[in-house]
Amino acid sequence: MKTKKVLALLLAAVMILSLVACGGGQPASKDDASKEQNNATSENTAEHKVYNVANLVNGNLGDKSFFDSAQAGLKELEAAGRITLKTIEMGATDADKPKWEETLNEVSSSGEYDVIVCGTYQMNEFLESAAKAHPNQKYIIYDSSIDAPNVCNINYKQNELGYIIGTLAGALTKTQGVENINPENTIGFVGGVDIPVINDFLYGFLLGAQTANPDVKVDTRYVGNFYDTAASKEFALSMINDKKCDVIWGVAGLAGNGAAEAALETKKAWFIGVDSDQELTLSKELAGVTITSGLKNVGTSLVWFFDELDAGKEHYGELVLLGLPENGIGIITDKNFDKVVPADVKELVNKAIQDVIDGKVVVPTAIGEEKAEGKDKTGLEILRDSLQP
């Protein structure tokens, strides 16, 4: 993300809704009463507007991760009567990309929607064009950012989330007497694509793991997409069998679930989920080897956006960064985490969370990172290479 595109998180001016009183010097007739009732209804609608929303999924629901999280938040708003919702699944492969652009343009041209929601860096180019062509249409893009006055860019401090998960994984791999944990200090990271957003997770993960365990090694691999579970499983099997990884974080959307399959098949490792609570979304068997999930609360952030909108606070043209205090990110601490993770490791994780909130730990970001001074690599790339087993 270029620096000039990073807009400060500001609150838009509060819109003051004025109520217009109707009356007259003559006794009220039935027509007058009807008009007053209609006016009251109109005012109530203005105060509690129901927004017509389109959710464009540049993938498919059922990823049990990123897109499902967004959909869950929008469905919550729909169930509360705050929005009407139309969700369009557009497919996840390169062959589907023309459909992404075509669908976005069709929905934008229709004029039917107050807000159009889409996500991820893969939609940037298409959204830039659509937002320019339709300046009166409002958009939200999550987990990415473009520079347009009619687009709200919602992003998450995944680097800080990575630090929390890395602290857990680094501490857990050196703990004795925990099921599936071997004597080696090696953990794994399966990323979707080698891009800044995924590497932002990784940066924090590496630093958190290294802080908790100076002897840690981290096997980092990228699937190359967000849907190929078979490739992810193959990578994870190699990590477990060849590199002795006993904790693997899958940050690859649906593809990441292949790492959970490898952990289940070998019974030699724990899987960590991402974006949503994957112990609730995976099969019972896969949930059994999922020790926790790092949450990028896309759904919660969308609810937050409409809360802000209802309060008269628009964030179009802004970059919104949500972290731990805003519940934009988090970690699952019940179920397997509560049962398996030793008390001292839980304490270390809680301390890491509080240190991040208090600003005692400042986690660098891979987004917009320049190459290290005098080096041909970024700080993330140098750290990643140095920890590779």
N, C-alpha and C positions, 0 to 999 in steps of 0.2 A: 504494500500500500504506500503510495507516495505521500510524503509529509504534507504537501499542499492539500491533499484530500482528507487529512485528519482534521475534522472540525471539532471545536470545543463542545463539551456537553453543556448546553445551555437550556434553560426553560423558556419556552415561547410565552408571549404575553397572555395573561388570563383574559378569556373572552367573557364580557359581562352581558348576561342575558336580561333584557328589560321586559318587564311584564306590562302590557298595555291595558289599562282599565277601560271598560266600556260602560257607558251609562247615558242617561238623558233625563230631561225634566218630566217626561210623561210616564204614566204607569207602564210597567213592563208587559208587553204582549207575549203570546205564545211564540211568535217568530223571534221576538227579542230574546226570550229565554233560550230558544234553540241556538241562536247566534252565540249567546254567552257560553253555552255548553260546548259548542264547536270551538270557540276561542280557547276555552280551558283545556280541551283535548289537544288543540294545536300547541299550546304552551307546554303542556306536559310532554308531548312528543319532542319538542325542541330541547327540553331539559334532559330527556332520557332518550336520545336518538338511538334508533336501531340501525346499525351500519350494515350495508350490503357488502360482503367480503368474498373475494375469489382467492383461493389458495392454489397456486400453481406448483406442483411437485415435479421437479426435474429429476425424477426417479420413480419409485413406487412405494406406496405405503406397505407396511409389513417389514420394513428394514429393522424394526425393533430397536431403533436408535434415533437418528437425527430427524427424519421426516415424520416419524410417528410422534415424536415429542412436540413438534410444531402443530400437528393435527390435533393432538390431545388438548393443547391450550385453546385452539380455535373451537373445538367441540365443547369445551367447558363454557366458553363465551356464548356459543349457540344455545346450549342447554339453559343458560341463565336468561335467555331472551335478549341478549345485548347485541347480537349480530345475526344476520342470515348468512349462510355459508354454502358456497359451491367449491368443491375440491376437484381438481383435474389432475390426474396422474399422467405424466407425459413420457415415461420410460427413462431408463438409466444409461443406455449405451450411446456410443458416438453416433450410431445410425439414427438415434432419436433426436439429436440436437436440432435439425431443421424444424421438427415439431415443436420444440421449446419456443423457438422464435416465432413461428406461425401462430401458436396458441396465445402467446403473450400479446402479439399485435392484435389478434382478433378480440381478445377480452378487453384490451385497452380501447379499441375503436368502438366497442359496443356502448360505452357510456353507462353501463348498468351498475357499476360497482363504485362504492365510496373509496374502498381501499383494495388494492391488489397485493397479495403477499407472495413472495418467492424467496428462495434461499440459495446460498453458496456462490462461490467465485465463478462457477461455470455459467451463471446467468448474467454476469456483469455486462458483457458486450451487448447482449440483447436488451437488457434493461436500460442501458445508457441511450440506446437508439429509441426505444419506446417512450422513455420519460421525456426526451427532447421533442418527439413527435406529438406527444399528448401532454402539454404542460399543465392542464387542469386536472389531470388524473393523479391521484395520490397512490404512492407505493410504499411498501416495506420490503427491504431485503435484509435477511438475517444471515449472520456469519460471513458477511462480506460488506463492501462499501463502494459506492460510486458518488461522484460529485454532481448532484442535481438538486435543485431547490424543492422538488416535489417528491423526494425519496427520503424516508427515514431509514438510516443504516443502524441496525441493531447488532452489536458485537459483544463478545464475551471474553473475559480475562482467562482464556484457556491456558495461558502460561502459568498463572497462579494455580489453576486447577491441577496442571501437570506437576507442580511442586508438591502439592498435597499427596497426589497418587504416588509420585516418586519417593516421597518420604516413607509411605507405607511399604512399597515394594522393596526399597533398599533395606529397610529395617527387618522386614519379614524374611528376606532371603538368608539372613545371617542368624536367624533364630533357630535354636535347636528344639527338637521335640514336637514340631508342628507337622501335621500330615502333609505329604507331598513336597516338603522342603528338604532339599539335599544339602550336603556340606559346602557346595560351591556357592560363591557370591555372584551369581550371574542371573540377570533378568532380561526380559525381552520387550520390544516395542514393535508392533506391526502397524505401520501407517498406511493410509490409503494411497496418497500421492505425495511426492516430495515437493510440497508447496509451503508457503509461509504459514498458513493457518494450521496445517498438520504439524509443522515444525515448531509452532508456538507451544502446542501441547508437549512436544518432545523436549524443548529447551527446559521447561520447568521440571519435567520428569527426570531428566538427567541430573539437574542440579539438586533436586530433592533427594534422589537416590544417593548421590555422592555425599551430600551433607549427612544423611543418616548412616551411611556406610562407605567410608573412604576406600574400601577395597572392592567396591562394586564394579561389575562389568555389565554393559548394556548392549545386547545384540539388537541393532536397529535394521529393519527391512521395510520396504514399501511394495505394496501389491501392484500399484500402477492404476488402480481404479477403486471404486467403492462397492462393487457388487460381486467380485469373484471370490467366493468362499473357498473354492478348491485350492486356489493359489495361496490364500492366507493359511489354510490348513497345512499345506506342504511346507511353507516357511516355518510355521510353528512346530511342526514335527521335527524339522532339522534343528531348530533352536533347543527343543527339549532333549532330543536324543544325542545330538552332536555337541551342543554347547552347554548342556546341563542347566538350561534356564528352568526355574521353578515358579516364576511369576511372569505372566505375559499380559501386557495391556494392548488391547485391540482398538485402534483409533482409525477405523476404516469403514464406518457405516456397516452395511450388511456384510461386506467382505470380512470384517473383523471377527464375525462369528465363527469363521473357520478355525481361528485360534482356540476358541472354546471347544470345538470338536476335537482338536488335537490334544488338548488337556484331558478331555474325557477319555479318549481312546488310549492314551498312554498311562493315565492315572499317576502322572509324575509332576503335575504342575497345577497352579491356580490361574484362572483367567480373570481379568478385570474388564468390565464392560465400560461403555462410554455413552454419553448424552442422556440416556434414560436408565431407569433401574432395570437392568437386564435379567436380574433374578426373577422378575415378575413377567418378563416378556419371552424369555427363552423356554425351551422344553424343561420338564422337571429334571431330566438327566444333566442337561447343560447348565441349568441354574445351580445344580449341586456342586459344580466346579468353578462357579463364579463367586469370588470372595467379596467383591464389592463392585460398584460402578462409579466412575467419575461423571458427574452430571453437568452437562451444558444445558441449562433449563430453557430451551427454546420456547416451549409452550408457556412457561411462566413469564418469559419476557414479552410474549405477545399479549398476554393478559395485562401485564404492566403497561404496555403501549396504550391499550384501550382505556385503562384506568386513568392514565394521563390525559387522554383525549377527552374523556368525560369530565375531567376536572378543568378543561379549557386549556390544556398545555399541549401544544403541537410540537413535534420534533422533526418535522420535515426539513431537509437540508442539513441535518445534523448527524454526527457520528455518536451513537450512544454506546458506552462501554459499561457492561454490568458485571459485577464481581460478587464476592461473598456477602457483603452487607445487603445487596439488593436481591440476593438469592438467584443471581444469574448463573452461578456455578455452585457445586456442592459435591458431597460424597455420601454414599449410602453407609450408614453405621449400624443397621439392624441385621437380622437374618445371619448369613454366614460370617459377615464381619464380626458381629457381636459374639458368635459362638466360637470362632476359630482364632481370631487375632488376640495374642497375649495382651495383658493389661498394660505392660510397659510400652508396647508398640502403639496401642490406642492412645496412651498419654502423649507419646511423641507426635502422633498425627494431630491430636488436639492442640498441642503447642504450636505446630507448624501453621495450623489454621489461624490461631490467635496472633501469631507473629506476622502473618500476611495482613490480617485485618488492621493490626496496630502499626503497620509500616516498618516493623523491625526487620522484615525480610522484603527486599525489593527484587522481584524476579524479572530478568531481562526478557524482551520479546524478540521473536524472530521476524516479526512483521516490520518491513522497512529497514531491517538491519543491514548496515553497510559492512564491507569486508574489514577485518581487523587491520589496524595500522601496521603497515609493513608486511602484510600477509595477503595471500591470494584466496583466503577463505574467511567466512564470517566466524564470529565467536561460537555460534551454534555448531557449525561444521567442524571446527577444531575440537570442541568438546565431544561431539558425537564420534569422531574418528578415534579420539584418545581412549574412549571407554569401550570401543568395539572389542569383543573377546577374540 
